[in-house]
Amino acid sequence: MRNSFVFGTFAAALFALPLLVATPAHAGIAACGNIDVEANASCEVKAQGCDVSCTPVSVQAACAVTGEATCEGSCPKVPSVECTGSCEGSCAADCKVKPAEYDCTTNCKADASAKCDAQCNAAGNKAQCKASCQATFSANCETSCKGTAGSVDCDAVCKGRCEGSCKAQTNLECQVDCQSNLAAACEAKVKGGCEADCSDAGGALFCDGQYVDHNGALQDCIDALKKEVNITVTASGSSSGDCSGNTCTGQAEGSASANCAFSPRGATGGDLAGGFGLFAAIGAVFMRRRRQRKAA
Protein backbone atom coordinates (compact mmCIF):
# COMPACT_ATOMS: atom_id res chain seq x y z
CA MET A 1 0.00 0.00 0.00
CA ARG A 2 2.80 2.41 0.93
CA ASN A 3 4.62 1.61 -2.32
CA SER A 4 1.54 2.40 -4.37
CA PHE A 5 0.98 5.67 -2.51
CA VAL A 6 4.57 6.83 -3.03
CA PHE A 7 4.57 5.96 -6.70
CA GLY A 8 1.19 7.63 -7.16
CA THR A 9 2.38 10.81 -5.48
CA PHE A 10 5.27 11.20 -7.91
CA ALA A 11 3.15 10.24 -10.90
CA ALA A 12 0.57 12.88 -9.95
CA ALA A 13 3.35 15.46 -9.68
CA LEU A 14 4.27 15.06 -13.35
CA PHE A 15 1.57 17.47 -14.46
CA ALA A 16 3.49 20.37 -12.89
CA LEU A 17 6.65 19.91 -14.98
CA PRO A 18 6.08 22.42 -17.81
CA LEU A 19 4.73 25.31 -15.78
CA LEU A 20 7.49 27.87 -16.33
CA VAL A 21 6.55 29.96 -19.34
CA ALA A 22 7.90 33.14 -20.86
CA THR A 23 4.81 35.31 -21.34
CA PRO A 24 3.83 38.75 -20.02
CA ALA A 25 2.58 39.01 -16.45
CA HIS A 26 -1.16 38.90 -15.89
CA ALA A 27 -3.03 38.96 -12.62
CA GLY A 28 -6.64 38.44 -11.66
CA ILE A 29 -6.82 35.07 -13.44
CA ALA A 30 -10.42 33.84 -13.37
CA ALA A 31 -9.47 30.14 -13.27
CA CYS A 32 -7.42 30.82 -10.15
CA GLY A 33 -10.15 32.60 -8.21
CA ASN A 34 -8.98 36.00 -9.57
CA ILE A 35 -6.14 36.05 -7.05
CA ASP A 36 -3.34 38.47 -7.95
CA VAL A 37 -0.39 36.31 -9.08
CA GLU A 38 2.67 38.30 -10.11
CA ALA A 39 5.17 37.29 -12.78
CA ASN A 40 7.95 36.66 -10.26
CA ALA A 41 5.82 34.60 -7.87
CA SER A 42 7.08 31.29 -6.54
CA CYS A 43 4.27 28.77 -6.94
CA GLU A 44 4.16 25.22 -5.60
CA VAL A 45 1.72 22.34 -5.72
CA LYS A 46 1.89 20.65 -2.33
CA ALA A 47 0.66 17.10 -1.99
CA GLN A 48 -0.59 14.97 0.92
CA GLY A 49 -0.23 16.41 4.40
CA CYS A 50 0.22 20.08 3.52
CA ASP A 51 -2.70 21.20 5.73
CA VAL A 52 -0.15 22.74 8.12
CA SER A 53 0.33 25.40 5.43
CA CYS A 54 -3.37 26.34 5.51
CA THR A 55 -3.10 29.13 8.09
CA PRO A 56 -5.33 32.23 8.30
CA VAL A 57 -2.48 34.30 6.83
CA SER A 58 -2.13 31.98 3.82
CA VAL A 59 -5.80 32.37 2.83
CA GLN A 60 -6.09 36.14 3.27
CA ALA A 61 -5.40 37.04 -0.36
CA ALA A 62 -8.10 34.66 -1.63
CA CYS A 63 -10.59 36.08 0.87
CA ALA A 64 -9.67 39.65 -0.06
CA VAL A 65 -10.57 38.93 -3.69
CA THR A 66 -13.95 37.52 -2.64
CA GLY A 67 -14.51 40.38 -0.20
CA GLU A 68 -13.70 43.06 -2.78
CA ALA A 69 -16.30 41.70 -5.19
CA THR A 70 -18.91 41.49 -2.41
CA CYS A 71 -18.21 45.01 -1.10
CA GLU A 72 -17.86 46.70 -4.48
CA GLY A 73 -21.58 47.43 -4.78
CA SER A 74 -21.72 49.29 -1.48
CA CYS A 75 -18.60 51.43 -1.98
CA PRO A 76 -18.18 54.65 -4.06
CA LYS A 77 -18.11 54.06 -7.81
CA VAL A 78 -16.80 57.45 -9.00
CA PRO A 79 -13.10 58.28 -8.54
CA SER A 80 -12.03 61.57 -7.01
CA VAL A 81 -11.73 64.35 -9.62
CA GLU A 82 -8.72 65.81 -7.79
CA CYS A 83 -6.94 62.44 -7.81
CA THR A 84 -7.72 61.79 -11.48
CA GLY A 85 -6.45 65.19 -12.66
CA SER A 86 -3.19 64.95 -10.75
CA CYS A 87 -2.62 61.35 -11.84
CA GLU A 88 -3.24 61.97 -15.55
CA GLY A 89 -0.75 64.85 -15.62
CA SER A 90 2.12 62.83 -14.14
CA CYS A 91 1.16 59.71 -16.10
CA ALA A 92 1.25 61.51 -19.45
CA ALA A 93 4.74 62.83 -18.73
CA ASP A 94 6.02 59.35 -17.86
CA CYS A 95 4.21 57.56 -20.67
CA LYS A 96 5.47 59.82 -23.45
CA VAL A 97 9.09 58.87 -22.67
CA LYS A 98 8.52 55.30 -23.93
CA PRO A 99 4.85 54.84 -24.89
CA ALA A 100 5.25 51.24 -26.10
CA GLU A 101 6.72 50.17 -22.74
CA TYR A 102 4.26 51.97 -20.48
CA ASP A 103 1.87 49.35 -19.15
CA CYS A 104 -1.47 50.54 -17.81
CA THR A 105 -2.10 47.76 -15.28
CA THR A 106 1.46 47.60 -13.93
CA ASN A 107 1.66 51.34 -13.33
CA CYS A 108 -1.84 51.48 -11.88
CA LYS A 109 -0.97 48.77 -9.35
CA ALA A 110 2.32 50.48 -8.52
CA ASP A 111 0.29 53.09 -6.64
CA ALA A 112 -0.92 50.40 -4.25
CA SER A 113 2.31 49.98 -2.30
CA ALA A 114 2.48 53.45 -0.76
CA LYS A 115 -1.28 53.84 -0.45
CA CYS A 116 -1.72 50.47 1.27
CA ASP A 117 1.12 51.19 3.69
CA ALA A 118 -0.49 54.51 4.62
CA GLN A 119 -3.99 53.03 4.89
CA CYS A 120 -2.95 50.03 6.97
CA ASN A 121 -0.21 51.49 9.16
CA ALA A 122 -2.50 51.80 12.18
CA ALA A 123 -4.75 48.84 11.39
CA GLY A 124 -5.22 46.17 14.04
CA ASN A 125 -4.56 43.41 11.50
CA LYS A 126 -2.06 44.93 9.06
CA ALA A 127 -1.71 41.79 6.93
CA GLN A 128 -5.45 41.47 6.43
CA CYS A 129 -5.77 45.21 5.72
CA LYS A 130 -3.00 45.10 3.11
CA ALA A 131 -4.55 42.05 1.45
CA SER A 132 -7.85 43.96 1.19
CA CYS A 133 -6.09 47.04 -0.14
CA GLN A 134 -4.11 45.09 -2.75
CA ALA A 135 -7.25 43.27 -3.91
CA THR A 136 -9.05 46.61 -4.29
CA PHE A 137 -6.29 48.05 -6.46
CA SER A 138 -5.96 44.85 -8.47
CA ALA A 139 -9.68 44.64 -9.28
CA ASN A 140 -10.00 48.31 -10.25
CA CYS A 141 -6.77 48.41 -12.25
CA GLU A 142 -7.61 45.24 -14.18
CA THR A 143 -11.07 46.54 -15.07
CA SER A 144 -10.00 50.06 -16.05
CA CYS A 145 -6.97 48.94 -18.07
CA LYS A 146 -8.77 46.37 -20.23
CA GLY A 147 -8.05 46.90 -23.91
CA THR A 148 -4.94 49.04 -23.37
CA ALA A 149 -2.32 46.27 -23.61
CA GLY A 150 0.37 47.22 -26.13
CA SER A 151 -1.22 50.61 -26.82
CA VAL A 152 1.03 53.58 -27.62
CA ASP A 153 -1.84 56.03 -27.10
CA CYS A 154 -0.78 57.67 -23.85
CA ASP A 155 -4.12 59.43 -23.43
CA ALA A 156 -6.00 56.11 -23.46
CA VAL A 157 -3.44 54.34 -21.28
CA CYS A 158 -3.34 57.14 -18.71
CA LYS A 159 -7.12 57.42 -18.61
CA GLY A 160 -7.33 53.73 -17.75
CA ARG A 161 -4.46 53.79 -15.29
CA CYS A 162 -5.75 56.83 -13.40
CA GLU A 163 -9.39 55.76 -13.41
CA GLY A 164 -8.42 52.44 -11.84
CA SER A 165 -5.95 53.84 -9.33
CA CYS A 166 -8.15 56.75 -8.25
CA LYS A 167 -11.27 54.63 -7.93
CA ALA A 168 -9.30 52.23 -5.73
CA GLN A 169 -8.09 55.13 -3.58
CA THR A 170 -11.60 56.56 -3.30
CA ASN A 171 -12.93 53.11 -2.32
CA LEU A 172 -10.10 52.18 -0.03
CA GLU A 173 -11.45 53.00 3.42
CA CYS A 174 -14.88 51.61 2.55
CA GLN A 175 -13.42 48.42 1.08
CA VAL A 176 -11.04 47.74 3.97
CA ASP A 177 -13.79 48.25 6.56
CA CYS A 178 -16.32 46.19 4.62
CA GLN A 179 -13.91 43.33 3.93
CA SER A 180 -12.81 43.16 7.57
CA ASN A 181 -16.40 42.31 8.53
CA LEU A 182 -16.41 39.39 6.09
CA ALA A 183 -12.88 38.11 6.72
CA ALA A 184 -13.39 35.71 9.64
CA ALA A 185 -16.15 33.67 8.00
CA CYS A 186 -14.37 33.64 4.63
CA GLU A 187 -11.01 32.62 6.08
CA ALA A 188 -12.58 29.70 7.93
CA LYS A 189 -14.28 28.52 4.74
CA VAL A 190 -11.22 28.90 2.49
CA LYS A 191 -8.96 27.33 5.13
CA GLY A 192 -11.24 24.29 5.03
CA GLY A 193 -10.97 24.16 1.23
CA CYS A 194 -7.20 24.40 1.49
CA GLU A 195 -7.06 21.49 3.93
CA ALA A 196 -9.36 19.46 1.67
CA ASP A 197 -7.06 20.06 -1.31
CA CYS A 198 -4.12 18.90 0.80
CA SER A 199 -5.76 15.51 1.33
CA ASP A 200 -6.71 15.22 -2.35
CA ALA A 201 -4.52 13.46 -4.93
CA GLY A 202 -4.16 16.72 -6.88
CA GLY A 203 -2.74 18.69 -3.97
CA ALA A 204 -3.03 22.38 -3.03
CA LEU A 205 -1.53 25.29 -4.96
CA PHE A 206 0.36 28.04 -3.12
CA CYS A 207 1.94 31.14 -4.69
CA ASP A 208 4.36 33.09 -2.47
CA GLY A 209 2.89 31.28 0.52
CA GLN A 210 -0.69 32.25 -0.36
CA TYR A 211 -3.24 29.52 -1.00
CA VAL A 212 -4.80 29.80 -4.47
CA ASP A 213 -8.51 29.01 -4.25
CA HIS A 214 -9.19 27.47 -7.67
CA ASN A 215 -12.73 26.30 -6.82
CA GLY A 216 -11.92 22.66 -7.43
CA ALA A 217 -10.38 23.23 -10.87
CA LEU A 218 -6.67 22.84 -10.13
CA GLN A 219 -5.66 21.83 -13.64
CA ASP A 220 -7.59 24.73 -15.20
CA CYS A 221 -5.80 27.12 -12.86
CA ILE A 222 -2.42 25.60 -13.71
CA ASP A 223 -3.18 25.83 -17.44
CA ALA A 224 -4.10 29.49 -17.03
CA LEU A 225 -0.89 30.21 -15.11
CA LYS A 226 1.12 28.39 -17.75
CA LYS A 227 -0.49 30.47 -20.48
CA GLU A 228 -0.62 33.90 -18.87
CA VAL A 229 2.01 34.29 -16.16
CA ASN A 230 5.79 33.91 -16.19
CA ILE A 231 6.36 31.84 -13.03
CA THR A 232 8.12 28.74 -11.79
CA VAL A 233 5.90 26.02 -10.36
CA THR A 234 7.32 23.03 -8.52
CA ALA A 235 5.65 19.94 -7.13
CA SER A 236 6.38 18.46 -3.73
CA GLY A 237 5.08 15.64 -1.58
CA SER A 238 4.98 15.39 2.20
CA SER A 239 6.27 12.30 3.96
CA SER A 240 6.61 10.52 0.65
CA GLY A 241 8.51 12.99 -1.49
CA ASP A 242 9.81 16.52 -1.83
CA CYS A 243 11.65 18.95 -4.13
CA SER A 244 14.33 21.10 -2.55
CA GLY A 245 17.04 22.95 -4.45
CA ASN A 246 18.12 20.60 -7.23
CA THR A 247 17.17 17.33 -5.51
CA CYS A 248 13.84 15.51 -5.54
CA THR A 249 13.53 12.72 -3.00
CA GLY A 250 11.07 9.88 -2.38
CA GLN A 251 11.73 8.71 1.17
CA ALA A 252 12.49 5.01 1.61
CA GLU A 253 12.06 4.52 -2.12
CA GLY A 254 15.31 5.96 -3.46
CA SER A 255 16.16 9.39 -4.85
CA ALA A 256 17.45 11.09 -7.98
CA SER A 257 18.76 14.58 -8.79
CA ALA A 258 17.66 17.04 -11.44
CA ASN A 259 16.60 20.66 -11.74
CA CYS A 260 13.28 21.07 -9.92
CA ALA A 261 12.56 24.43 -11.57
CA PHE A 262 11.64 23.27 -15.03
CA SER A 263 12.38 25.02 -18.31
CA PRO A 264 10.12 27.54 -20.09
CA ARG A 265 8.28 26.89 -23.33
CA GLY A 266 10.83 26.75 -26.12
CA ALA A 267 13.42 24.95 -24.03
CA THR A 268 15.56 22.30 -25.66
CA GLY A 269 14.52 18.70 -25.76
CA GLY A 270 17.42 17.88 -23.47
CA ASP A 271 16.13 20.25 -20.78
CA LEU A 272 12.66 18.70 -20.84
CA ALA A 273 14.06 15.20 -21.01
CA GLY A 274 16.09 15.91 -17.89
CA GLY A 275 12.94 16.83 -15.96
CA PHE A 276 11.04 13.74 -17.07
CA GLY A 277 14.18 11.65 -16.57
CA LEU A 278 14.07 12.51 -12.88
CA PHE A 279 10.70 10.88 -12.43
CA ALA A 280 11.70 7.96 -14.62
CA ALA A 281 14.69 7.40 -12.34
CA ILE A 282 12.51 7.49 -9.23
CA GLY A 283 10.10 5.06 -10.89
CA ALA A 284 12.97 2.72 -11.75
CA VAL A 285 14.24 2.74 -8.16
CA PHE A 286 10.72 2.05 -6.93
CA MET A 287 10.22 -0.91 -9.28
CA ARG A 288 13.65 -2.37 -8.52
CA ARG A 289 13.06 -2.27 -4.77
CA ARG A 290 9.64 -3.76 -5.19
CA ARG A 291 11.07 -6.72 -7.14
CA GLN A 292 13.77 -7.17 -4.51
CA ARG A 293 11.15 -7.32 -1.76
CA LYS A 294 9.09 -9.89 -3.68
CA ALA A 295 12.17 -12.03 -4.26
CA ALA A 296 12.96 -11.90 -0.55
PyMOL commands that set and color helices and strands:
alter all, ss='L'
color gray80, all
select helices_A, chain A and resi 2-16+30-32+50-53+57-74+81-95+99-101+104-110+112-120+126-144+154-198+218-228+269-295
alter helices_A, ss='H'
color red, helices_A
select strands_A, chain A and resi 42-46+204-207+210-211+232-236+242-244+247-249+255-257
alter strands_A, ss='S'
color yellow, strands_A
deselect
rebuild
show_as cartoon
